[in-house]
Amino acid sequence: MNPGARLYQLKKGGSNIIAGRRLKDNTSFFGYERSNGCVGVRNYVAILPSVVCATPVARRIADNVKGAVAIFHHQGCTQLGADLEVTLRTVTGLGMNPNVAAVLVVGLGCESMSPERLSEAIAESKKPVETLIIQDAGGTTKTVREGVTRAREMVRCASYVKRKPCDLSKLTLAVKCGSSDTTSGIAANPAIGVVSDMIVNSGGTVIIGETTELIGAEHILAKRAISADVAKKIRQIVRRMENRAKAMGVDMRGAQPTPGNIEGGITTIEEKSLGAIYKGGTTSIKGVLDYAEKPKGNGLYVMDTPGREPEALTGFAAGGAQIIAFTTGRGAPQGFPIVPVLKITGNPRTYENMMNDMDINAGTIICGKETINEVGNRLFVEILKVASGKMTKSEAFSYAEPVDIFRIGPTL
């Protein structure tokens, strides 16, 4: 039994009823096993445009097929070199995410990111992938008609897959904070850190990102790296992000560019960073990932992402995260199309004011009603429930639109 599971049993009695089903212990969940050995916590058929021009057609197909989800993005053409490769890696990763059972790629036919190449890359995950090209199919109307027919059959086949008990080592959790205030760094983020340790100690994987919110705390994370090379990479991605800001005439050290954070009591980027890194718990950092890169093993990883919510969430999902735990002091409600986003606030007023958007009230720490460990244990159980099928509040509200891909090059 791992230390995290033992802590939960001591604190809460070890209940193993998750989503109405009985598990053998608190280190498993009910998920969908995939042919490549991965496990999904959702079972979507993804309608995936290869280029922004195909987005309206993908949307129309998904709107007419229950169980299908369209993943909209704004890229796929007039990009060059490494920038195009980032887009291809990201969109491929979204199609390969374990929460996706099958993929219908919808292309225009003249874009930079080849729909055929995209389909071939996703097919390496051994899931069903089909391709439709608008220009070849005879236009939008015919493509929608054919796409609906194919997507319906994909959904029917996916419906045969049933949930079964899966070990926590199959779970990848990404952690994020946004619209933060002082309670984020002293309550919600430390509670997430407890969960991160529990998952890593159970053989699972945790991804922490938001490179802008490592500035001023990178030396602390570097000390936790498993090797000098990993420590060097942590410092490199922070320096690179700072240089991007300096190229725009902004030095982020000693400043905080987000007005909402200032109103919430966070005055500098260093203050934000020192609270943000608590989300990663205390275990060793095994590696540094490029944007949208999948971890090469279990453990704790740092992904090089912006702090901006849509781009960070997209990078995590493309990197294989099945669930995202998102702390917010002031109240950020958004979710993601194919990955459940669990919202945790450390501010009791925010929870009361936005109860329909917040999944977990970590403000009980601020009020002295619970300890950080107790909230962390409660959150851990909630994550198992979400992994086993319980909807988050953003899922129930269908607040799942913000998909955006980090760009490193100009628009041509």
C-alpha positions in Angstrom: 0.0 0.0 0.0 1.4 3.4 -0.9 1.8 6.2 1.7 -0.9 8.4 0.2 -3.5 5.6 0.3 -2.5 4.7 3.9 -3.0 8.4 4.9 -6.5 8.4 3.4 -7.5 5.2 5.2 -6.3 6.6 8.5 -8.1 9.9 8.0 -11.4 8.7 6.4 -11.7 5.0 7.2 -10.7 3.7 3.8 -14.1 3.8 2.0 -13.8 2.2 -1.4 -17.1 3.1 -3.0 -16.4 5.1 -6.1 -19.1 6.3 -8.5 -21.5 3.6 -7.1 -19.0 0.8 -7.6 -16.8 -1.0 -5.1 -13.1 -1.0 -5.7 -10.6 -3.3 -4.2 -8.7 -0.4 -2.7 -8.2 3.4 -2.9 -5.5 3.2 -5.6 -7.7 2.2 -8.5 -10.5 3.7 -10.6 -13.0 2.5 -13.2 -11.7 3.4 -16.7 -11.8 2.5 -20.3 -8.9 0.3 -21.4 -7.4 1.1 -24.8 -5.7 -1.2 -27.3 -2.3 0.4 -26.7 -2.5 -0.2 -22.9 -3.6 3.4 -21.9 -6.7 4.0 -19.9 -9.3 6.7 -20.6 -11.6 8.3 -18.0 -14.0 9.3 -20.7 -15.0 7.6 -24.0 -15.4 10.3 -26.6 -15.3 10.1 -30.4 -13.3 13.2 -31.4 -14.2 15.2 -34.5 -10.8 16.7 -35.2 -10.2 19.4 -37.8 -6.7 19.6 -39.3 -7.1 23.3 -40.0 -9.2 26.2 -38.7 -11.0 26.3 -42.1 -12.6 22.9 -41.4 -13.8 23.9 -37.9 -17.4 24.8 -38.9 -17.8 21.4 -40.6 -16.4 19.5 -37.6 -18.8 21.4 -35.4 -21.8 20.6 -37.5 -20.9 16.9 -37.5 -20.4 16.7 -33.7 -23.7 18.6 -33.1 -25.5 15.9 -34.9 -23.9 12.9 -33.2 -24.5 12.1 -29.5 -21.2 11.0 -27.9 -19.1 12.9 -30.4 -17.0 16.0 -29.4 -15.5 18.5 -31.8 -12.0 19.8 -30.9 -11.7 23.3 -32.3 -8.4 25.1 -32.8 -7.2 28.1 -34.9 -4.1 26.7 -36.5 -3.0 24.2 -39.2 -2.0 26.5 -42.1 0.5 29.2 -43.0 2.9 28.0 -40.4 6.6 27.1 -40.9 9.2 24.8 -39.5 9.2 24.2 -35.7 5.9 26.2 -35.3 4.1 23.8 -37.6 5.6 20.8 -35.8 4.3 22.1 -32.5 0.8 22.3 -34.0 1.1 18.8 -35.5 2.4 17.4 -32.1 -0.4 19.1 -30.2 -3.3 18.1 -32.5 -1.9 14.6 -32.8 -1.7 14.4 -29.0 -5.3 15.5 -28.6 -6.4 12.7 -30.9 -4.2 10.2 -29.0 -5.5 11.3 -25.6 -6.7 8.1 -23.8 -10.1 9.8 -23.2 -10.7 9.5 -26.9 -12.0 6.2 -28.3 -11.9 7.0 -32.0 -11.1 10.0 -34.2 -12.6 11.4 -37.4 -10.1 13.9 -38.9 -11.8 16.6 -41.1 -9.5 18.4 -43.4 -9.9 21.1 -46.1 -7.4 19.7 -48.6 -4.9 22.5 -49.1 -3.6 23.2 -45.6 -0.1 23.0 -44.3 -0.8 20.3 -41.8 -1.7 17.3 -43.9 -4.9 15.6 -42.8 -3.4 12.3 -43.9 -0.2 12.8 -42.0 -2.3 13.7 -38.9 -4.5 10.6 -39.2 -1.4 8.4 -39.6 0.2 9.8 -36.5 -3.0 9.3 -34.4 -3.4 5.8 -35.7 -0.2 4.8 -34.0 -2.2 4.8 -30.8 -4.1 1.8 -32.3 -7.5 3.5 -32.1 -9.9 3.8 -35.1 -9.1 6.8 -37.2 -10.9 8.0 -40.4 -10.3 11.0 -42.7 -12.6 13.2 -44.6 -11.4 16.0 -47.0 -13.9 18.7 -47.7 -12.5 19.5 -51.2 -12.5 15.9 -52.2 -15.9 15.1 -50.7 -17.7 17.7 -52.8 -18.0 20.6 -50.3 -19.3 21.2 -46.8 -22.8 19.8 -47.1 -21.7 16.4 -48.5 -18.8 16.3 -45.9 -21.2 16.9 -43.0 -23.6 14.2 -44.3 -20.8 11.6 -44.7 -19.1 12.7 -41.5 -22.3 12.2 -39.5 -22.7 8.7 -40.9 -19.1 7.7 -40.0 -19.2 9.4 -36.6 -22.4 7.6 -35.6 -20.9 4.2 -36.4 -17.8 5.2 -34.4 -19.9 6.1 -31.4 -21.9 2.9 -31.6 -18.6 0.9 -31.6 -17.2 2.9 -28.7 -20.3 2.3 -26.7 -19.4 -1.4 -26.4 -16.3 -0.5 -24.3 -17.2 -0.8 -20.6 -15.4 0.6 -17.6 -13.3 -1.8 -15.5 -11.1 -1.5 -12.5 -7.7 0.1 -13.4 -4.6 0.8 -11.3 -3.8 4.3 -10.4 -0.5 3.9 -12.3 -2.5 4.4 -15.5 -3.6 7.9 -14.4 -2.0 11.1 -15.5 -3.1 14.2 -13.7 -2.2 17.7 -14.8 -2.3 20.5 -12.3 -3.0 24.2 -13.0 -3.8 27.4 -11.2 -5.4 30.6 -12.6 -7.3 33.7 -11.5 -5.4 33.2 -8.3 -5.4 35.1 -5.0 -3.6 34.7 -1.7 -5.6 31.7 -0.7 -4.3 29.8 -3.8 -0.8 29.6 -2.5 -1.6 28.9 1.1 -4.5 26.5 0.8 -5.7 25.2 -2.6 -2.3 24.6 -4.2 -0.8 22.9 -1.1 -3.8 20.6 -1.1 -3.2 19.7 -4.7 0.4 19.0 -3.7 -0.8 16.4 -1.3 -2.8 14.7 -4.2 0.3 15.0 -6.5 2.4 13.1 -4.0 -0.3 10.4 -3.5 -0.6 9.8 -7.2 3.1 9.7 -7.8 3.7 7.4 -4.8 1.0 5.1 -6.3 2.9 4.8 -9.6 0.9 7.5 -11.4 2.0 10.6 -13.3 1.6 14.3 -12.5 2.3 17.2 -14.9 2.9 20.7 -13.7 3.3 23.5 -16.2 2.9 27.3 -16.5 6.6 28.3 -17.0 5.8 31.9 -16.4 4.7 30.9 -12.9 8.0 29.2 -12.1 9.9 32.5 -12.4 11.6 33.3 -9.1 11.0 29.8 -7.8 12.9 27.8 -10.5 15.9 27.3 -8.2 13.6 25.5 -5.7 12.3 23.1 -8.3 15.8 22.6 -9.7 16.9 21.2 -6.3 14.2 18.5 -6.7 15.4 17.3 -10.1 16.6 13.7 -10.4 19.7 14.8 -12.3 21.8 17.8 -13.1 20.5 17.7 -16.7 16.9 17.9 -15.6 17.8 20.8 -13.2 19.5 22.6 -16.1 16.4 22.2 -18.3 14.2 23.7 -15.6 16.4 26.8 -15.5 16.5 26.9 -19.3 12.8 27.0 -19.9 12.4 29.7 -17.3 15.1 31.8 -18.9 13.6 31.3 -22.4 10.2 32.4 -21.2 11.7 35.5 -19.6 13.6 36.3 -22.8 10.3 36.2 -24.7 8.9 38.8 -22.3 12.0 40.9 -22.5 11.8 40.9 -26.3 8.5 42.7 -25.8 10.2 45.2 -23.5 8.9 43.7 -20.3 11.0 42.4 -17.4 8.7 40.1 -15.3 11.0 39.9 -12.3 9.5 41.9 -9.5 6.3 42.5 -11.4 2.9 40.9 -11.9 1.2 41.4 -15.2 -2.3 40.1 -14.2 -4.6 42.8 -12.7 -6.8 40.1 -11.1 -3.9 38.6 -9.2 -3.0 42.0 -7.9 -6.5 42.5 -6.6 -6.3 39.1 -5.0 -3.2 40.1 -3.0 -0.4 38.8 -5.2 1.9 41.7 -6.1 4.8 40.0 -7.9 5.5 37.1 -10.2 7.8 35.6 -7.5 4.9 35.6 -5.0 2.7 33.9 -7.5 5.4 31.3 -8.3 6.2 30.5 -4.7 2.6 29.6 -4.2 2.1 27.9 -7.6 4.9 25.3 -7.2 3.1 23.8 -4.3 0.9 22.0 -6.8 3.7 19.7 -7.6 4.0 18.3 -4.1 7.4 17.1 -2.8 8.5 14.2 -5.0 11.5 14.3 -7.4 11.1 15.8 -10.8 11.8 13.2 -13.4 11.9 15.3 -16.5 11.1 18.5 -18.5 8.6 18.2 -21.3 8.2 20.3 -24.4 4.8 21.8 -25.0 2.3 19.0 -25.7 4.9 16.3 -25.2 3.9 13.0 -23.5 5.8 11.9 -20.4 8.2 9.0 -21.1 7.3 7.2 -17.8 5.5 7.6 -14.5 6.3 10.3 -11.9 6.4 14.1 -11.7 7.2 16.2 -14.8 7.4 19.8 -15.7 5.8 20.9 -19.0 7.0 24.1 -20.7 3.7 25.9 -21.2 2.5 29.5 -21.0 0.4 30.4 -17.9 -2.6 31.4 -20.1 -5.4 28.9 -19.4 -6.5 27.7 -22.9 -2.9 27.1 -24.1 -1.9 25.4 -20.9 -4.9 23.1 -20.8 -4.4 22.2 -24.4 -0.8 21.3 -23.8 -1.7 19.1 -20.9 -4.4 17.3 -22.8 -2.1 16.8 -25.8 0.5 15.4 -23.4 -1.9 12.6 -22.3 -3.5 14.0 -19.1 -6.9 12.4 -18.5 -7.9 14.8 -15.7 -6.8 18.4 -14.9 -7.0 19.8 -11.3 -7.3 23.5 -11.6 -7.1 25.8 -8.5 -8.6 29.3 -8.6 -8.9 31.9 -5.9 -11.0 34.4 -7.7 -13.0 31.9 -9.8 -12.1 30.6 -13.3 -15.0 28.4 -14.5 -13.8 26.9 -17.9 -13.2 23.3 -18.7 -11.9 21.4 -21.7 -13.6 19.4 -24.5 -12.1 15.9 -23.9 -10.6 16.2 -20.4 -12.6 16.8 -17.2 -11.3 19.9 -15.3 -11.8 19.8 -11.6 -12.1 23.3 -10.1 -10.7 23.9 -6.5 -10.9 27.2 -4.7 -9.1 28.0 -1.5 -11.3 31.1 -1.0 -14.5 30.4 1.0 -16.2 33.5 -0.4 -15.4 32.4 -4.0 -16.9 29.0 -3.3 -20.1 30.5 -1.9 -20.3 33.0 -4.7 -19.5 30.5 -7.6 -20.8 27.2 -6.1 -22.2 26.1 -9.4 -18.7 26.3 -10.9 -16.4 25.2 -8.1 -16.1 21.4 -7.5 -14.1 21.5 -4.2 -14.1 24.0 -1.4 -10.5 24.2 0.0 -11.5 27.3 1.9 -12.1 25.1 4.9 -8.3 25.3 5.4 -8.6 29.1 5.7 -11.5 28.8 8.1 -9.6 26.4 10.3 -12.1 23.6 9.7 -9.8 21.2 7.9 -6.0 20.7 7.5 -4.2 20.8 4.2 -3.8 17.0 4.4 -7.5 16.5 5.1 -8.5 18.5 2.1 -5.9 16.8 0.0 -7.3 13.4 0.9 -10.9 14.6 0.1 -9.7 15.9 -3.2 -7.9 12.6 -4.0 -11.2 10.7 -3.5 -13.0 13.2 -5.7 -10.4 12.7 -8.5 -11.0 8.9 -8.3 -14.7 9.6 -8.6 -14.2 11.8 -11.6 -11.9 9.2 -13.2 -14.6 6.7 -12.7 -17.3 8.7 -14.4 -18.5 11.5 -12.2 -19.0 14.7 -14.1 -17.3 17.9 -13.1 -19.4 21.0 -12.9 -17.8 22.5 -16.0 -18.7 19.2 -17.8 -22.3 19.4 -16.6 -22.5 22.9 -17.9 -20.8 22.1 -21.2 -18.2 24.8 -20.5 -15.5 23.2 -22.7 -14.6 25.5 -25.5 -11.2 27.0 -24.8 -8.7 25.1 -27.0 -5.7 27.1 -28.1 -2.3 26.0 -29.3 0.9 27.7 -28.2 2.6 29.4 -31.1 6.3 30.0 -31.4 6.3 31.6 -34.9 4.6 34.5 -36.7 1.3 34.3 -38.6 2.1 34.5 -42.4 
